[in-house]
Amino acid sequence: MMETHAQYVDYLPTKEKQETSQELEDTAQQQQILYQKAMNQEQPSVLQQRSTVSKGKYTLNDFQIMRTLGTGSFGRVHLVRSVHNGRYYAIKVLKKQQIVKMKQIEHTNDERRMLKLVEHPFLIRMWGTFQDSNNLFMVMDYIEGGELFSLLRKSQRFPNPVAKFYAAEVVLALEYLHFNNIIYRDLKPENILLDRNGHIKITDFGFAKEVTTVTWTLCGTPDYIAPEVIATKPYNKSVDWWSLGILIYEMLAGYTPFYDTTPMKTYEKILHGRVTYPSFFNSDVVDLLSKLITADLTRRIGNLQNGTQEIKSHPWFSEVVWEKLLSKDIETPYEPPIVSGVGDTSLFDQYPEERLNYGIHGEDPYEALFTDF
């Protein structure tokens, strides 16, 4: 639920990068036109902000903190309960000082903005934000089913139909984001939650960015980063389809295809590009993965003329009824064992609880950096 081993380095675009990016920009623009035709909608300039999301809608006094659900580099995620209606939420708390120290101001503000804009069955919902002198708070739905990562580790690997189900829901979520010019950039099992019925909710938008053409920032988690990102080349939404390929491979094999003991060794393997498929992978999934986990952007499906449709119509997904899946009118392969009803936390790891310096209002040296919270 929180950022885990994510790498971030900012590279300023140079004249050379701008010149070499023209072909990629043209591809991105063509792909956007095709998305619009496929979705039969007019081109939106930006997503409409949901009226239910606003800054300052809540304060810490509106909630009772129950326990920690996850920890990360910048803070914690807590299960909380509303003192007004008894409803459970997850509150992501980020330390301002740590955000500034790690030069994550822009990404933090982007995360707030992206979550404020998006609304989709397979994406986490944010209800509001607030802040005190030391911390930023993001109020989101509490998803009781735990992380896909935890389920995968317990299962070691998923059967083909199970991996296909989760992959298909991810495809629909990414299609929605890309249609609205958002690159997610951190797809991995740790960032996929399961609701009480077993459907996914993608969370943690810390690296999401609104991009209409290309971008240059190196960010993400080493095992899932596309080669063009590592090489600091301009890239577009196709990096998410590379990550989808890595995710599918990991769900089926139990490990990622380029895993190594250090990030640098992993990067070297990614740039080398050799993928070895286990013997139990069927021919359809090998064909799909070979078209996702490829450095050749003229071959990477999802990035080609027909956009996401080339992924959705691939033989590996032939059994998927996409309309029913989107409306959740389909049986899930796994229903999390929620043992104590609403607010159950049995599917989340235990974390040491720390004394919290929340709710302090005084001199704030970072006030001007987070005015939208």
C-alpha positions as CSV (number, residue, x, y, z in Angstrom):
1,M,0.0,0.0,0.0
2,M,3.0,2.3,0.6
3,E,5.9,2.8,-1.8
4,T,8.4,0.0,-1.6
5,H,11.9,0.1,-3.0
6,A,10.9,2.6,-5.6
7,Q,13.6,4.4,-7.5
8,Y,13.4,8.1,-8.5
9,V,15.8,10.3,-10.4
10,D,14.8,13.3,-12.4
11,Y,16.3,14.0,-15.8
12,L,15.8,17.3,-17.6
13,P,15.0,17.0,-21.3
14,T,17.8,18.0,-23.6
15,K,17.6,19.2,-27.2
16,E,18.8,15.7,-28.3
17,K,16.0,14.0,-26.4
18,Q,13.4,16.4,-27.8
19,E,14.5,15.7,-31.3
20,T,14.6,11.9,-30.9
21,S,11.2,11.9,-29.2
22,Q,9.2,13.2,-32.2
23,E,8.4,9.8,-33.5
24,L,7.2,8.7,-30.0
25,E,5.1,11.8,-29.6
26,D,3.4,11.1,-33.0
27,T,2.7,7.6,-31.8
28,A,1.2,8.8,-28.6
29,Q,-1.0,11.3,-30.4
30,Q,-2.2,8.7,-32.9
31,Q,-2.9,6.3,-30.0
32,Q,-5.0,8.9,-28.2
33,I,-7.1,9.5,-31.3
34,L,-7.7,5.8,-31.5
35,Y,-8.7,5.6,-27.8
36,Q,-11.3,8.3,-28.4
37,K,-12.8,6.5,-31.4
38,A,-12.8,3.2,-29.5
39,M,-14.5,4.8,-26.5
40,N,-16.9,6.8,-28.7
41,Q,-16.4,9.9,-26.7
42,E,-15.2,13.4,-27.3
43,Q,-11.7,14.3,-26.3
44,P,-11.6,15.5,-22.7
45,S,-9.1,18.2,-21.9
46,V,-8.9,17.0,-18.3
47,L,-10.9,14.6,-16.1
48,Q,-13.7,16.3,-14.3
49,Q,-13.0,16.7,-10.6
50,R,-15.3,14.6,-8.4
51,S,-17.4,16.9,-6.2
52,T,-17.0,14.5,-3.3
53,V,-13.3,15.3,-3.0
54,S,-12.0,18.5,-1.4
55,K,-9.2,19.7,0.7
56,G,-10.0,20.5,4.3
57,K,-13.1,18.3,4.2
58,Y,-11.9,16.4,7.2
59,T,-9.7,16.9,10.3
60,L,-7.9,14.4,12.5
61,N,-10.7,14.8,15.1
62,D,-13.1,13.2,12.6
63,F,-11.4,9.8,13.0
64,Q,-10.3,7.3,15.6
65,I,-7.0,5.6,14.6
66,M,-7.3,1.8,14.9
67,R,-4.0,0.3,13.7
68,T,-1.3,0.5,11.1
69,L,-1.9,-1.2,7.8
70,G,1.4,-0.5,6.1
71,T,4.6,1.5,6.3
72,G,6.9,3.2,3.7
73,S,9.6,5.7,3.2
74,F,7.4,8.7,3.8
75,G,5.0,7.6,6.5
76,R,2.2,5.1,7.3
77,V,-1.2,3.9,6.2
78,H,-3.7,3.6,9.1
79,L,-7.1,2.0,9.5
80,V,-9.4,4.6,11.0
81,R,-13.0,4.8,11.9
82,S,-15.2,7.9,11.5
83,V,-16.5,9.2,14.8
84,H,-19.6,10.5,13.0
85,N,-20.9,7.5,11.1
86,G,-18.7,4.6,12.2
87,R,-17.4,4.0,8.7
88,Y,-13.9,2.6,8.2
89,Y,-11.3,4.4,6.0
90,A,-7.6,4.1,5.2
91,I,-5.7,7.2,5.9
92,K,-2.3,7.6,4.2
93,V,0.0,9.9,6.3
94,L,3.1,11.4,4.7
95,K,5.8,13.2,6.6
96,K,6.4,16.6,5.0
97,Q,10.1,16.7,6.1
98,Q,10.8,13.4,4.5
99,I,9.0,14.3,1.3
100,V,11.1,17.4,0.9
101,K,14.3,15.6,1.8
102,M,13.7,12.9,-0.8
103,K,12.7,15.6,-3.4
104,Q,9.2,14.1,-3.8
105,I,7.2,17.3,-3.6
106,E,6.0,17.2,-7.2
107,H,5.1,13.5,-7.1
108,T,3.2,13.9,-3.8
109,N,1.1,16.8,-5.2
110,D,0.6,14.8,-8.4
111,E,-0.7,11.8,-6.4
112,R,-3.2,14.0,-4.7
113,R,-4.3,15.5,-8.0
114,M,-4.6,12.1,-9.8
115,L,-6.6,10.5,-7.0
116,K,-8.8,13.6,-7.0
117,L,-9.6,13.1,-10.6
118,V,-10.0,9.4,-11.2
119,E,-13.1,7.3,-10.6
120,H,-13.2,3.7,-11.8
121,P,-14.3,0.3,-10.3
122,F,-10.7,-1.0,-10.2
123,L,-9.0,2.1,-8.8
124,I,-8.8,3.3,-5.2
125,R,-11.2,6.1,-4.2
126,M,-10.0,9.1,-2.3
127,W,-12.5,11.1,-0.2
128,G,-10.5,14.1,0.9
129,T,-7.2,15.5,2.2
130,F,-6.0,17.6,5.1
131,Q,-2.7,18.5,6.8
132,D,-1.1,19.6,10.0
133,S,2.3,21.2,10.5
134,N,4.2,18.0,10.1
135,N,2.1,15.7,7.9
136,L,-0.2,15.3,4.9
137,F,-3.3,13.1,5.2
138,M,-5.2,11.4,2.4
139,V,-8.5,9.8,3.3
140,M,-9.3,6.7,1.1
141,D,-11.6,3.7,1.0
142,Y,-10.5,0.9,3.2
143,I,-10.1,-2.3,1.2
144,E,-10.3,-5.3,3.5
145,G,-9.0,-8.1,1.3
146,G,-5.3,-7.3,1.6
147,E,-2.6,-7.0,-1.1
148,L,-2.4,-9.2,-4.2
149,F,1.3,-9.5,-3.2
150,S,0.4,-11.3,0.0
151,L,-1.9,-13.7,-1.8
152,L,0.7,-14.4,-4.4
153,R,3.4,-15.2,-1.8
154,K,1.0,-17.6,0.0
155,S,0.1,-19.3,-3.2
156,Q,3.6,-19.2,-4.6
157,R,2.1,-18.8,-8.1
158,F,-1.4,-18.5,-9.6
159,P,-3.1,-21.0,-12.0
160,N,-3.6,-19.6,-15.4
161,P,-7.3,-18.6,-15.0
162,V,-6.6,-16.7,-11.7
163,A,-3.7,-14.8,-13.2
164,K,-5.8,-14.0,-16.2
165,F,-8.7,-12.6,-14.1
166,Y,-6.5,-10.2,-12.2
167,A,-4.6,-9.2,-15.4
168,A,-7.8,-8.5,-17.2
169,E,-9.0,-6.1,-14.4
170,V,-5.6,-4.4,-14.5
171,V,-6.0,-3.9,-18.3
172,L,-9.4,-2.2,-17.8
173,A,-7.9,0.1,-15.1
174,L,-4.9,1.0,-17.3
175,E,-7.1,1.6,-20.3
176,Y,-9.1,4.1,-18.3
177,L,-6.0,5.9,-17.0
178,H,-4.4,6.0,-20.5
179,F,-7.6,7.3,-22.1
180,N,-7.4,10.2,-19.6
181,N,-3.7,10.8,-20.4
182,I,-2.4,9.3,-17.1
183,I,0.6,7.1,-16.9
184,Y,0.6,4.9,-13.7
185,R,4.3,3.9,-13.7
186,D,4.4,1.7,-10.6
187,L,2.4,-1.4,-11.4
188,K,3.3,-4.3,-9.1
189,P,1.4,-6.8,-6.8
190,E,2.1,-4.6,-3.7
191,N,0.0,-1.8,-5.2
192,I,-3.0,-4.0,-6.0
193,L,-5.5,-4.5,-3.2
194,L,-8.4,-7.0,-3.2
195,D,-11.9,-5.9,-2.1
196,R,-14.1,-8.2,0.0
197,N,-15.5,-9.8,-3.1
198,G,-12.1,-10.4,-4.7
199,H,-12.0,-7.6,-7.3
200,I,-8.8,-5.5,-7.6
201,K,-8.3,-1.9,-6.5
202,I,-5.1,-0.3,-7.7
203,T,-3.7,2.0,-5.1
204,D,-0.6,4.3,-4.5
205,F,-0.6,6.9,-7.2
206,G,2.8,8.4,-6.1
207,F,4.3,8.0,-9.5
208,A,1.2,8.6,-11.7
209,K,1.5,11.5,-14.0
210,E,-0.7,13.3,-16.6
211,V,1.1,13.1,-19.9
212,T,-0.2,13.9,-23.4
213,T,3.0,13.1,-25.3
214,V,6.2,11.8,-23.6
215,T,8.1,12.2,-20.3
216,W,11.7,11.5,-19.2
217,T,11.6,10.8,-15.5
218,L,13.2,7.6,-14.2
219,C,10.8,6.2,-11.5
220,G,9.1,3.0,-10.5
221,T,10.3,-0.3,-8.9
222,P,13.3,-1.9,-10.4
223,D,11.9,-5.3,-11.5
224,Y,9.0,-3.6,-13.4
225,I,10.7,-0.7,-15.1
226,A,10.7,-0.7,-18.9
227,P,14.1,-0.5,-20.7
228,E,13.4,2.9,-22.3
229,V,12.9,4.4,-18.8
230,I,16.2,3.0,-17.5
231,A,18.0,4.3,-20.6
232,T,16.5,7.8,-19.9
233,K,14.9,7.9,-23.3
234,P,11.6,9.7,-23.7
235,Y,8.7,7.4,-23.1
236,N,4.9,7.3,-23.2
237,K,2.0,5.2,-21.7
238,S,3.5,2.0,-23.2
239,V,5.7,1.6,-20.1
240,D,2.6,0.5,-18.2
241,W,2.1,-2.3,-20.7
242,W,5.6,-3.5,-20.2
243,S,4.9,-3.6,-16.4
244,L,1.7,-5.6,-17.1
245,G,3.8,-8.2,-18.9
246,I,6.1,-8.4,-15.9
247,L,3.1,-8.7,-13.6
248,I,1.5,-11.5,-15.6
249,Y,4.8,-13.4,-15.7
250,E,5.2,-13.0,-11.9
251,M,1.7,-14.2,-11.2
252,L,2.2,-17.3,-13.3
253,A,5.8,-18.1,-12.3
254,G,6.1,-16.8,-8.8
255,Y,9.0,-14.5,-9.6
256,T,9.8,-11.7,-12.0
257,P,11.7,-12.4,-15.3
258,F,14.6,-10.0,-14.6
259,Y,15.1,-10.5,-10.8
260,D,18.6,-10.1,-9.4
261,T,20.2,-9.3,-6.1
262,T,20.7,-5.6,-6.7
263,P,18.8,-2.9,-8.7
264,M,21.8,-2.3,-11.0
265,K,22.0,-6.0,-11.9
266,T,18.3,-6.1,-12.5
267,Y,18.6,-3.0,-14.8
268,E,21.4,-4.7,-16.8
269,K,19.1,-7.8,-17.3
270,I,16.2,-5.6,-18.4
271,L,18.4,-3.7,-20.9
272,H,19.8,-7.0,-22.2
273,G,16.2,-8.1,-22.7
274,R,16.4,-11.9,-22.6
275,V,13.3,-13.5,-21.2
276,T,13.3,-17.2,-20.3
277,Y,9.8,-18.8,-20.0
278,P,9.1,-21.7,-17.7
279,S,8.0,-24.9,-19.5
280,F,4.5,-24.8,-17.9
281,F,3.7,-21.4,-19.6
282,N,1.3,-22.2,-22.5
283,S,1.9,-20.9,-26.0
284,D,-0.8,-18.2,-25.8
285,V,0.7,-16.5,-22.7
286,V,4.2,-16.8,-24.1
287,D,3.0,-15.0,-27.2
288,L,1.3,-12.3,-25.2
289,L,4.3,-11.7,-22.9
290,S,6.7,-11.6,-25.9
291,K,4.6,-8.7,-27.2
292,L,4.4,-6.9,-23.9
293,I,8.0,-7.5,-22.6
294,T,9.7,-6.2,-25.6
295,A,12.0,-3.2,-26.0
296,D,10.8,-2.7,-29.5
297,L,8.0,-0.1,-29.2
298,T,6.8,-1.0,-32.8
299,R,6.0,-4.5,-31.5
300,R,4.8,-3.8,-27.9
301,I,1.0,-4.2,-28.0
302,G,-1.1,-1.6,-26.2
303,N,1.2,0.9,-27.9
304,L,0.3,0.1,-31.5
305,Q,-2.4,1.3,-33.9
306,N,-5.3,-0.4,-32.2
307,G,-4.3,0.5,-28.7
308,T,-5.6,-1.5,-25.8
309,Q,-7.9,-3.5,-28.1
310,E,-4.9,-5.5,-29.3
311,I,-4.4,-6.7,-25.7
312,K,-8.0,-7.4,-25.0
313,S,-8.5,-9.4,-28.3
314,H,-5.4,-11.5,-27.7
315,P,-6.1,-15.3,-27.6
316,W,-4.9,-15.5,-24.0
317,F,-7.8,-13.3,-23.0
318,S,-10.3,-15.0,-25.3
319,E,-12.6,-16.2,-22.5
320,V,-12.9,-12.7,-20.9
321,V,-16.2,-10.9,-21.4
322,W,-14.9,-7.4,-20.9
323,E,-18.3,-5.7,-20.4
324,K,-19.3,-8.1,-17.6
325,L,-15.9,-7.8,-16.0
326,L,-16.1,-4.0,-15.9
327,S,-19.5,-4.2,-14.3
328,K,-18.2,-6.8,-11.8
329,D,-20.9,-9.2,-13.2
330,I,-18.6,-12.2,-13.0
331,E,-17.5,-14.6,-10.3
332,T,-14.1,-13.9,-8.8
333,P,-11.6,-16.8,-8.5
334,Y,-10.9,-15.9,-4.8
335,E,-12.9,-14.3,-2.1
336,P,-10.8,-13.0,0.8
337,P,-11.7,-14.7,4.1
338,I,-13.1,-11.6,5.9
339,V,-13.5,-13.1,9.4
340,S,-15.0,-10.2,11.4
341,G,-17.0,-8.1,9.0
342,V,-16.5,-4.5,8.2
343,G,-13.1,-3.2,9.5
344,D,-11.5,-6.6,9.6
345,T,-7.7,-6.4,9.3
346,S,-6.7,-10.1,9.5
347,L,-5.4,-10.1,5.9
348,F,-2.9,-7.3,6.6
349,D,0.5,-7.8,8.3
350,Q,1.1,-6.5,11.8
351,Y,3.4,-3.5,12.3
352,P,4.8,-2.0,15.5
353,E,2.7,1.0,16.5
354,E,4.6,4.2,17.1
355,R,3.8,7.3,19.1
356,L,2.3,9.6,16.5
357,N,3.0,13.3,16.2
358,Y,-0.3,14.0,14.4
359,G,-2.5,17.0,14.8
360,I,0.1,19.5,15.7
361,H,-0.6,23.0,14.3
362,G,2.2,25.5,14.6
363,E,4.9,27.0,12.5
364,D,5.1,25.1,9.2
365,P,8.2,25.7,7.0
366,Y,6.6,23.6,4.2
367,E,3.2,25.3,4.0
368,A,3.8,26.9,0.6
369,L,4.8,23.5,-0.9
370,F,1.5,21.7,-0.2
371,T,-1.2,24.3,-0.6
372,D,-3.6,21.8,-2.3
373,F,-3.9,19.6,0.7
